[in-house]
Each structure stands twice: as structure tokens, then as C-alpha cells.
């Protein structure tokens, strides 16, 4: 397979431009334990739905970006 010379900074900048779905796929490829992360997300889904509801939001109606923003806000409270 041919290789492409790309600076690490270019790759990192490209990762910043990925959609949440693309980021998740990148993580799955980079982390051997990404399956653990997916299980943790699913295991905590009821809690995230409850936290969203407390804020007047419907977790299932949120986009991936909105979900990430909500989780970020919760983590930094």
C-alpha cells in the first residue's frame, strides 16, 4: 500500500473538521478499547436522557453535535 506524506498537524486539523460520527469512527480505529467506550455510552444512556430531560431537552431529538455540547456542559458544571 502506498504511503502519503502528511504532517501530523494537518491530520489533527482534519480531525477537528470531522462530524461527530466521523470522530467516533476515527476513535474506533485509533483505540483498541473503543468498544468499551461504546458500551459505556450505551450503559449511561438512561442517565444522559434524564439529565437532558431535567434541562427541558429530549436526548433522542438532539443532533450528535448537540449531545456532545450537552455532555461537555454537564462535565464542566
N, C-alpha and C positions, 0 to 999 in steps of 0.2 A: 504494500500500500504506500503510495507516495506521501511525503510529509510536506507540510506548508509551514514556512517560517512566519510566525506571528508573534509579536511581542506580548508578554503576559498582560501588560496594561491594556492592550487592545481587547484581549479576551475578557478581562474584568469589566471593561466599559461595555462590551457587548452583553455580558450577563446582566448588567444594570438595565438594559433596554428590553429584556425578555418580559413576556407576560407572566403573570403568576403561575400559569400552567407550564410555561416553558422553564421557569425557575425550578418548579417542582421536578420536572424531568431531568434537569441538569443535576439537581441534588441527588436524584435516584442513581444517576450514572457515577457521580463522584463519591458517594458514601455507600460503603458496603452495608451499613446498617440502616439504609434509607427505609427498608421495610419496617423497621422498628418505629421510625418517625411516623410513617403512615398509620401504623397500629395505634400509636399514641394519640394522633389526631382523631381517629375514629372513636377511641375509648373516651376521649374528653368531649366529644361532640355534644352530648346532652348538657354538659356544663356550659359549653360555649353558647348553645341555644338559650339556656336560662339567663346567662349574662347579657346576651343580646336583647332578650325579652325585657329584662329589667330596665334597659335603656330605650325601650319602645321600638325595638328593631326586630325584624323577622330574619333570623340567621339564614334560612333557606332561600330568602329572596335577595340576599346580598350577593354582589359580584365577588369574585376572588380578591380583587383589589380592596373592596370594602371590608371583607373579612380580615384581610391582613392588617388594614388600618385599625380595625376594632381590636384585634389581638394586641397590636402594638400599643394602643392607648391603655388597654387593661394591664399589660405588663409594666407600663411606666406610671401607673397610678400610685 
